[in-house]
């Protein structure tokens, strides 16, 4: 039977190798299989943890991207409002200076008509 052959043939035939631990293939298969199953189970748990972390990171990235879009829109709207305010201020300044110029032109006429010198 092949399963009854030791893993290290020299361990059973050579006295110098007797310090080595020798197992039959059948016994090694059983113990190694259990150890490998445990390692695979640990790796599966680790994989689930990574998948959960990945899902959390993807959700956070989506949320941050959405927040960034909202922030960019808010900045654009604020800039537009500031631009409109500046344009109104310029228009008011121009209107004020035109009004002052007109008043300076007609004031002497009113003074003259009123007879005030």
PAZALUM-820664 format. One record per atom (N, C-alpha, C, O): residue number from 1; atom name; x, y, z; residue in one letter. Coordinates in Angstrom, 2 decimals, padded with zeros to 5 digits. Atoms other than C-alpha are relative to their C-alpha. Layout:
N
NUM, CA, X, Y, Z, a
...
//
This chain:
117
1, N, 000.83, -001.19, 000.00, x
1, CA, 000.00, 000.00, 000.00, x
1, C, 000.87, 001.25, 000.00, x
1, O, 001.80, 001.36, 000.80, x
2, N, -000.79, -001.22, 000.12, x
2, CA, 001.37, 003.40, -000.98, x
2, C, -000.19, 000.87, 001.24, x
2, O, 000.76, 001.54, 001.65, x
3, N, 000.27, -000.86, -001.14, x
3, CA, -000.26, 005.14, 001.99, x
3, C, 000.77, -000.40, 001.26, x
3, O, 000.83, 000.38, 002.21, x
4, N, -000.75, 000.44, -001.17, x
4, CA, 001.84, 003.13, 004.44, x
4, C, 001.49, 000.35, -000.11, x
4, O, 002.25, 000.04, 000.80, x
5, N, -001.40, -000.36, 000.20, x
5, CA, 005.15, 004.49, 003.05, x
5, C, 000.31, 001.26, 000.80, x
5, O, -000.46, 002.21, 000.75, x
6, N, -000.36, -001.21, -000.75, x
6, CA, 006.94, 007.00, 005.35, x
6, C, 000.31, 001.15, -000.93, x
6, O, 000.68, 000.95, -002.08, x
7, N, -000.31, -001.20, 000.80, x
7, CA, 007.41, 010.55, 004.13, x
7, C, 001.50, 000.06, -000.27, x
7, O, 001.91, 000.43, -001.37, x
8, N, -001.45, -000.04, 000.18, x
8, CA, 011.16, 010.30, 004.64, x
8, C, 000.51, -001.43, 000.12, x
8, O, 000.65, -001.97, 001.22, x
9, N, -000.44, 001.41, 000.01, x
9, CA, 012.39, 006.86, 003.63, x
9, C, 001.33, -000.14, 000.73, x
9, O, 001.57, -001.15, 001.39, x
10, N, -001.31, 000.07, -000.65, x
10, CA, 015.87, 007.66, 004.89, x
10, C, -000.14, -000.04, 001.52, x
10, O, 000.71, -000.62, 002.20, x
11, N, 000.21, 000.00, -001.44, x
11, CA, 014.49, 008.22, 008.38, x
11, C, -000.18, -001.42, 000.53, x
11, O, 000.22, -001.73, 001.66, x
12, N, 000.25, 001.37, -000.47, x
12, CA, 013.48, 004.59, 008.60, x
12, C, 001.13, -000.95, -000.34, x
12, O, 001.24, -002.01, 000.27, x
13, N, -001.07, 000.91, 000.42, x
13, CA, 016.53, 003.09, 006.87, x
13, C, 001.37, 000.40, 000.50, x
13, O, 002.25, -000.45, 000.65, x
14, N, -001.33, -000.49, -000.39, x
14, CA, 019.44, 005.24, 008.01, x
14, C, -000.03, 000.46, 001.46, x
14, O, -000.84, 001.31, 001.82, x
15, N, 000.01, -000.38, -001.43, x
15, CA, 020.25, 005.52, 011.74, x
15, C, 000.28, 001.49, 000.23, x
15, O, -000.19, 002.04, 001.23, x
16, N, -000.31, -001.42, -000.19, x
16, CA, 021.59, 009.10, 011.27, x
16, C, -001.25, 000.87, -000.13, x
16, O, -001.29, 001.98, 000.40, x
17, N, 001.24, -000.76, 000.21, x
17, CA, 018.12, 010.25, 010.25, x
17, C, -001.04, -000.29, 001.07, x
17, O, -002.14, 000.26, 001.00, x
18, N, 000.99, 000.39, -001.00, x
18, CA, 016.38, 008.76, 013.27, x
18, C, -000.42, 001.16, 000.89, x
18, O, -001.43, 001.08, 001.58, x
19, N, 000.39, -001.18, -000.79, x
19, CA, 016.35, 012.18, 014.94, x
19, C, -001.21, 000.71, -000.63, x
19, O, -001.91, 001.46, 000.06, x
20, N, 001.12, -000.63, 000.70, x
20, CA, 013.79, 013.30, 012.36, x
20, C, -001.31, -000.63, 000.42, x
20, O, -001.38, -001.81, 000.78, x
21, N, 001.34, 000.54, -000.27, x
21, CA, 010.10, 012.96, 012.99, x
21, C, -000.49, -000.66, -001.28, x
21, O, -000.46, -000.04, -002.35, x
22, N, 000.44, 000.74, 001.17, x
22, CA, 008.73, 010.36, 010.62, x
22, C, -001.47, -000.36, 000.17, x
22, O, -001.89, -000.84, 001.22, x
23, N, 001.43, 000.33, -000.01, x
23, CA, 005.08, 009.91, 009.77, x
23, C, -000.33, -000.79, -001.24, x
23, O, 000.29, -000.63, -002.29, x
24, N, 000.49, 000.67, 001.18, x
24, CA, 003.28, 007.61, 007.48, x
24, C, -000.80, 001.01, -000.83, x
24, O, -001.39, 001.94, -000.28, x
25, N, 000.71, -000.93, 000.89, x
25, CA, 001.77, 009.37, 004.46, x
25, C, -001.47, 000.11, 000.40, x
25, O, -002.04, 001.20, 000.38, x
26, N, 001.42, 000.00, -000.39, x
26, CA, -001.71, 008.37, 005.61, x
26, C, -000.21, 000.90, 001.23, x
26, O, -001.15, 001.69, 001.27, x
27, N, 000.11, -000.83, -001.22, x
27, CA, -001.15, 009.97, 009.05, x
27, C, 000.29, 001.46, -000.30, x
27, O, -000.37, 002.37, 000.21, x
28, N, -000.35, -001.37, 000.37, x
28, CA, 000.50, 013.02, 007.54, x
28, C, -001.14, 000.67, -000.75, x
28, O, -001.44, 001.84, -000.54, x
29, N, 001.12, -000.55, 000.75, x
29, CA, -002.40, 013.47, 005.17, x
29, C, -001.10, 000.47, 000.95, x
29, O, -001.66, 001.55, 000.77, x
30, N, 001.06, -000.35, -000.95, x
30, CA, -004.87, 013.49, 008.05, x
30, C, 000.36, 001.26, 000.79, x
30, O, -000.45, 002.19, 000.88, x
31, N, -000.38, -001.17, -000.82, x
31, CA, -002.93, 015.94, 010.22, x
31, C, 000.20, 001.24, -000.86, x
31, O, -000.20, 002.34, -000.47, x
32, N, -000.22, -001.15, 000.88, x
32, CA, -001.90, 018.16, 007.30, x
32, C, -001.32, 000.53, -000.55, x
32, O, -001.50, 001.74, -000.69, x
33, N, 001.30, -000.42, 000.52, x
33, CA, -005.44, 018.22, 005.91, x
33, C, -000.74, 000.85, 001.03, x
33, O, -001.33, 001.87, 000.69, x
34, N, 000.67, -000.77, -001.05, x
34, CA, -006.81, 019.40, 009.24, x
34, C, 000.65, 001.37, 000.16, x
34, O, -000.04, 002.38, 000.31, x
35, N, -000.71, -001.27, -000.13, x
35, CA, -004.12, 022.06, 009.50, x
35, C, -000.31, 000.92, -001.19, x
35, O, -000.55, 002.11, -001.01, x
36, N, 000.30, -000.79, 001.20, x
36, CA, -004.73, 023.20, 005.91, x
36, C, -001.45, 000.50, 000.02, x
36, O, -001.71, 001.63, -000.38, x
37, N, 001.40, -000.45, -000.11, x
37, CA, -008.51, 023.32, 006.52, x
37, C, -000.09, 001.20, 000.94, x
37, O, -000.80, 002.17, 000.67, x
38, N, -000.01, -001.12, -000.94, x
38, CA, -007.86, 025.57, 009.51, x
38, C, 000.56, 001.26, -000.63, x
38, O, 000.01, 002.35, -000.46, x
39, N, -000.58, -001.15, 000.68, x
39, CA, -005.62, 027.83, 007.44, x
39, C, -000.95, 000.57, -001.05, x
39, O, -001.10, 001.78, -001.17, x
40, N, 000.96, -000.45, 001.01, x
40, CA, -008.18, 027.97, 004.63, x
40, C, -001.17, 000.73, 000.67, x
40, O, -001.62, 001.76, 000.17, x
41, N, 001.08, -000.68, -000.72, x
41, CA, -010.91, 028.86, 007.14, x
41, C, 000.44, 001.38, 000.47, x
41, O, -000.32, 002.35, 000.36, x
42, N, -000.53, -001.31, -000.42, x
42, CA, -008.70, 031.64, 008.54, x
42, C, 000.09, 000.95, -001.18, x
42, O, -000.26, 002.13, -001.07, x
43, N, -000.10, -000.84, 001.20, x
43, CA, -008.05, 032.91, 005.02, x
43, C, -001.37, 000.45, -000.49, x
43, O, -001.53, 001.58, -000.96, x
44, N, 001.36, -000.38, 000.40, x
44, CA, -011.76, 032.88, 004.24, x
44, C, -000.53, 001.11, 000.90, x
44, O, -001.17, 002.06, 000.43, x
45, N, 000.44, -001.04, -000.93, x
45, CA, -012.46, 034.91, 007.38, x
45, C, 000.71, 001.31, -000.32, x
45, O, 000.10, 002.38, -000.30, x
46, N, -000.77, -001.20, 000.36, x
46, CA, -009.69, 037.34, 006.41, x
46, C, -000.55, 000.60, -001.29, x
46, O, -000.68, 001.82, -001.41, x
47, N, 000.56, -000.48, 001.27, x
47, CA, -011.13, 037.56, 002.88, x
47, C, -001.33, 000.73, 000.26, x
47, O, -001.57, 001.79, -000.32, x
48, N, 001.28, -000.67, -000.31, x
48, CA, -014.59, 038.38, 004.31, x
48, C, 000.25, 001.36, 000.64, x
48, O, -000.45, 002.33, 000.35, x
49, N, -000.35, -001.29, -000.62, x
49, CA, -012.98, 041.09, 006.44, x
49, C, 000.44, 001.01, -001.05, x
49, O, 000.03, 002.17, -001.01, x
50, N, -000.44, -000.89, 001.06, x
50, CA, -011.25, 042.54, 003.39, x
50, C, -001.15, 000.44, -000.89, x
50, O, -001.23, 001.60, -001.30, x
51, N, 001.15, -000.34, 000.84, x
51, CA, -014.45, 042.39, 001.36, x
51, C, -000.88, 001.02, 000.71, x
51, O, -001.39, 001.95, 000.08, x
52, N, 000.78, -000.97, -000.77, x
52, CA, -016.30, 044.21, 004.15, x
52, C, 000.69, 001.36, -000.01, x
52, O, 000.04, 002.39, -000.18, x
53, N, -000.75, -001.25, 000.03, x
53, CA, -013.54, 046.83, 004.29, x
53, C, -000.10, 000.66, -001.37, x
53, O, -000.26, 001.87, -001.47, x
54, N, 000.11, -000.53, 001.36, x
54, CA, -013.66, 047.21, 000.51, x
54, C, -001.37, 000.63, -000.22, x
54, O, -001.47, 001.72, -000.79, x
55, N, 001.35, -000.55, 000.14, x
55, CA, -017.43, 047.71, 000.60, x
55, C, -000.13, 001.32, 000.76, x
55, O, -000.71, 002.28, 000.26, x
56, N, 000.04, -001.23, -000.80, x
56, CA, -017.06, 050.30, 003.37, x
56, C, 000.76, 001.13, -000.68, x
56, O, 000.29, 002.27, -000.72, x
57, N, -000.79, -001.02, 000.68, x
57, CA, -014.33, 052.14, 001.47, x
57, C, -000.68, 000.49, -001.27, x
57, O, -000.63, 001.68, -001.58, x
58, N, 000.72, -000.41, 001.22, x
58, CA, -016.37, 052.13, -001.75, x
58, C, -001.17, 000.91, 000.36, x
58, O, -001.43, 001.88, -000.34, x
59, N, 001.12, -000.84, -000.44, x
59, CA, -019.37, 053.57, 000.14, x
59, C, 000.52, 001.37, 000.42, x
59, O, -000.08, 002.39, 000.10, x
60, N, -000.59, -001.27, -000.44, x
60, CA, -017.14, 056.23, 001.72, x
60, C, 000.45, 000.82, -001.21, x
60, O, 000.26, 002.04, -001.24, x
61, N, -000.44, -000.69, 001.21, x
61, CA, -015.67, 057.08, -001.69, x
61, C, -001.19, 000.60, -000.75, x
61, O, -001.12, 001.73, -001.22, x
62, N, 001.21, -000.50, 000.65, x
62, CA, -019.15, 057.42, -003.19, x
62, C, -000.55, 001.21, 000.75, x
62, O, -000.92, 002.21, 000.14, x
63, N, 000.51, -001.11, -000.81, x
63, CA, -020.24, 059.64, -000.28, x
63, C, 000.89, 001.23, -000.16, x
63, O, 000.38, 002.35, -000.31, x
64, N, -000.92, -001.12, 000.15, x
64, CA, -017.10, 061.80, -000.55, x
64, C, -000.12, 000.63, -001.38, x
64, O, -000.04, 001.85, -001.52, x
65, N, 000.16, -000.52, 001.35, x
65, CA, -017.55, 062.12, -004.29, x
65, C, -001.26, 000.84, -000.10, x
65, O, -001.26, 001.90, -000.72, x
66, N, 001.25, -000.74, -000.01, x
66, CA, -021.13, 063.24, -003.77, x
66, C, 000.16, 001.32, 000.77, x
66, O, -000.31, 002.37, 000.33, x
67, N, -000.24, -001.21, -000.79, x
67, CA, -020.06, 065.70, -001.06, x
67, C, 000.87, 000.99, -000.76, x
67, O, 000.65, 002.20, -000.69, x
68, N, -000.87, -000.86, 000.81, x
68, CA, -017.33, 067.03, -003.38, x
68, C, -000.82, 000.70, -001.07, x
68, O, -000.64, 001.89, -001.31, x
69, N, 000.85, -000.59, 001.04, x
69, CA, -019.90, 067.58, -006.13, x
69, C, -000.87, 001.11, 000.58, x
69, O, -001.02, 002.17, -000.03, x
70, N, 000.83, -001.01, -000.65, x
70, CA, -022.16, 069.47, -003.71, x
70, C, 000.84, 001.21, 000.36, x
70, O, 000.42, 002.35, 000.16, x
71, N, -000.89, -001.11, -000.37, x
71, CA, -019.22, 071.55, -002.45, x
71, C, 000.40, 000.81, -001.22, x
71, O, 000.43, 002.04, -001.17, x
72, N, -000.37, -000.71, 001.24, x
72, CA, -018.15, 072.40, -006.02, x
72, C, -001.17, 000.84, -000.50, x
72, O, -000.99, 001.97, -000.94, x
73, N, 001.19, -000.73, 000.44, x
73, CA, -021.70, 073.41, -006.89, x
73, C, -000.22, 001.22, 000.89, x
73, O, -000.57, 002.30, 000.41, x
74, N, 000.17, -001.11, -000.95, x
74, CA, -021.89, 075.56, -003.75, x
74, C, 001.02, 001.10, -000.29, x
74, O, 000.69, 002.29, -000.25, x
75, N, -001.04, -000.98, 000.31, x
75, CA, -018.58, 077.26, -004.63, x
75, C, -000.35, 000.75, -001.29, x
75, O, -000.19, 001.96, -001.37, x
76, N, 000.38, -000.63, 001.27, x
76, CA, -019.79, 077.91, -008.19, x
76, C, -001.14, 000.99, 000.21, x
76, O, -001.13, 002.08, -000.35, x
77, N, 001.14, -000.89, -000.27, x
77, CA, -023.07, 079.40, -006.91, x
77, C, 000.45, 001.23, 000.77, x
77, O, 000.01, 002.34, 000.49, x
78, N, -000.52, -001.12, -000.78, x
78, CA, -021.21, 081.56, -004.38, x
78, C, 000.76, 000.97, -000.90, x
78, O, 000.61, 002.18, -000.78, x
79, N, -000.76, -000.84, 000.93, x
79, CA, -018.88, 082.83, -007.11, x
79, C, -000.95, 000.78, -000.92, x
79, O, -000.72, 001.95, -001.19, x
80, N, 000.98, -000.66, 000.86, x
80, CA, -021.86, 083.62, -009.36, x
80, C, -000.70, 001.13, 000.75, x
80, O, -000.88, 002.22, 000.20, x
81, N, 000.66, -001.03, -000.81, x
81, CA, -023.61, 085.53, -006.56, x
81, C, 000.94, 001.17, 000.23, x
81, O, 000.53, 002.33, 000.14, x
82, N, -000.98, -001.07, -000.22, x
82, CA, -020.42, 087.48, -005.80, x
82, C, 000.19, 000.82, -001.28, x
82, O, 000.30, 002.05, -001.23, x
83, N, -000.15, -000.70, 001.27, x
83, CA, -020.04, 088.32, -009.48, x
83, C, -001.20, 000.91, -000.26, x
83, O, -001.04, 002.05, -000.70, x
84, N, 001.20, -000.81, 000.19, x
84, CA, -023.65, 089.53, -009.65, x
84, C, 000.00, 001.20, 000.94, x
84, O, -000.42, 002.29, 000.54, x
85, N, -000.09, -001.12, -000.95, x
85, CA, -023.10, 091.68, -006.52, x
85, C, 000.95, 001.07, -000.51, x
85, O, 000.65, 002.26, -000.45, x
86, N, -000.97, -000.96, 000.53, x
86, CA, -020.02, 093.26, -008.06, x
86, C, -000.56, 000.77, -001.19, x
86, O, -000.36, 001.98, -001.32, x
87, N, 000.59, -000.67, 001.16, x
87, CA, -021.88, 093.98, -011.28, x
87, C, -001.05, 001.02, 000.44, x
87, O, -001.14, 002.11, -000.14, x
88, N, 000.99, -000.95, -000.52, x
88, CA, -024.71, 095.62, -009.30, x
88, C, 000.68, 001.20, 000.64, x
88, O, 000.24, 002.34, 000.47, x
89, N, -000.73, -001.10, -000.62, x
89, CA, -022.22, 097.65, -007.31, x
89, C, 000.58, 000.92, -001.06, x
89, O, 000.54, 002.15, -000.92, x
90, N, -000.55, -000.81, 001.09, x
90, CA, -020.54, 098.80, -010.51, x
90, C, -001.12, 000.83, -000.64, x
90, O, -000.95, 002.02, -000.91, x
91, N, 001.13, -000.70, 000.62, x
91, CA, -023.92, 099.69, -012.01, x
91, C, -000.48, 001.13, 000.90, x
91, O, -000.78, 002.22, 000.42, x
92, N, 000.43, -001.04, -000.93, x
92, CA, -024.89, 101.61, -008.86, x
92, C, 001.00, 001.13, 000.04, x
92, O, 000.63, 002.31, 000.10, x
93, N, -001.04, -001.05, -000.01, x
93, CA, -021.56, 103.44, -008.86, x
93, C, -000.11, 000.87, -001.24, x
93, O, -000.01, 002.09, -001.17, x
94, N, 000.14, -000.74, 001.25, x
94, CA, -022.01, 104.41, -012.49, x
94, C, -001.26, 000.89, 000.07, x
94, O, -001.21, 002.06, -000.30, x
95, N, 001.22, -000.77, -000.15, x
95, CA, -025.60, 105.50, -011.79, x
95, C, 000.20, 001.18, 000.95, x
95, O, -000.27, 002.28, 000.68, x
96, N, -000.23, -001.07, -000.97, x
96, CA, -024.47, 107.50, -008.76, x
96, C, 000.83, 001.12, -000.62, x
96, O, 000.50, 002.30, -000.47, x
97, N, -000.85, -001.02, 000.63, x
97, CA, -021.71, 109.29, -010.71, x
97, C, -000.75, 000.74, -001.11, x
97, O, -000.56, 001.95, -001.28, x
98, N, 000.80, -000.67, 001.02, x
98, CA, -024.11, 109.99, -013.60, x
98, C, -000.99, 000.97, 000.66, x
98, O, -001.18, 002.09, 000.18, x
99, N, 000.94, -000.85, -000.72, x
99, CA, -026.66, 111.36, -011.14, x
99, C, 000.71, 001.24, 000.54, x
99, O, 000.19, 002.36, 000.44, x
100, N, -000.77, -001.14, -000.53, x
100, CA, -024.01, 113.55, -009.49, x
100, C, 000.38, 000.96, -001.14, x
100, O, 000.33, 002.18, -000.97, x
101, N, -000.36, -000.83, 001.14, x
101, CA, -022.89, 114.79, -012.90, x
101, C, -001.20, 000.81, -000.48, x
101, O, -001.10, 002.00, -000.76, x
102, N, 001.23, -000.69, 000.43, x
102, CA, -026.46, 115.62, -013.92, x
102, C, -000.37, 001.09, 001.00, x
102, O, -000.73, 002.20, 000.62, x
103, N, 000.31, -001.00, -001.03, x
103, CA, -027.07, 117.38, -010.59, x
103, C, 000.95, 001.19, -000.08, x
103, O, 000.53, 002.33, 000.06, x
104, N, -000.97, -001.09, 000.15, x
104, CA, -023.88, 119.38, -011.04, x
104, C, -000.31, 000.86, -001.23, x
104, O, -000.03, 002.06, -001.24, x
105, N, 000.36, -000.76, 001.20, x
105, CA, -025.12, 120.38, -014.49, x
105, C, -001.27, 000.83, 000.21, x
105, O, -001.34, 001.98, -000.24, x
106, N, 001.27, -000.71, -000.12, x
106, CA, -028.66, 121.35, -013.49, x
106, C, -000.11, 000.87, 001.24, x
106, O, -000.95, 001.76, 001.31, x
107, N, 000.05, -000.81, -001.22, x
107, CA, -027.95, 122.77, -010.04, x
107, C, 000.18, 001.49, -000.30, x
107, O, -000.58, 002.31, 000.22, x
108, N, -000.13, -001.43, 000.30, x
108, CA, -026.67, 126.07, -011.46, x
108, C, -001.25, 000.56, -000.68, x
108, O, -001.61, 001.72, -000.48, x
109, N, 001.20, -000.47, 000.67, x
109, CA, -029.79, 126.28, -013.60, x
109, C, -001.10, 000.26, 001.03, x
109, O, -001.77, 001.29, 000.96, x
110, N, 000.98, -000.18, -001.05, x
110, CA, -032.07, 125.81, -010.57, x
110, C, 000.32, 001.19, 000.88, x
110, O, -000.56, 001.96, 001.27, x
111, N, -000.43, -001.15, -000.83, x
111, CA, -030.05, 128.30, -008.57, x
111, C, -000.32, 001.29, -000.74, x
111, O, -000.81, 002.25, -000.14, x
112, N, 000.26, -001.19, 000.80, x
112, CA, -030.37, 130.81, -011.37, x
112, C, -001.51, 000.26, -000.10, x
112, O, -001.96, 001.41, 000.01, x
113, N, 001.45, -000.17, 000.09, x
113, CA, -034.11, 130.17, -011.76, x
113, C, -000.59, 000.45, 001.33, x
113, O, -001.56, 001.21, 001.37, x
114, N, 000.52, -000.35, -001.31, x
114, CA, -034.64, 130.51, -008.05, x
114, C, 000.46, 001.39, 000.40, x
114, O, -000.07, 001.97, 001.35, x
115, N, -000.50, -001.32, -000.30, x
115, CA, -032.74, 133.74, -008.03, x
115, C, 000.98, 000.01, 001.16, x
115, O, 001.23, 001.06, 001.75, x
116, N, -000.98, 000.10, -001.07, x
116, CA, -030.23, 132.53, -005.49, x
116, C, 001.37, 000.03, -000.64, x
116, O, 001.69, -000.79, -001.50, x
117, N, -001.35, -000.07, 000.58, x
117, CA, -026.72, 133.57, -006.30, x
117, C, 001.03, -000.27, 001.01, x
117, O, 002.22, -000.26, 000.70, x
//
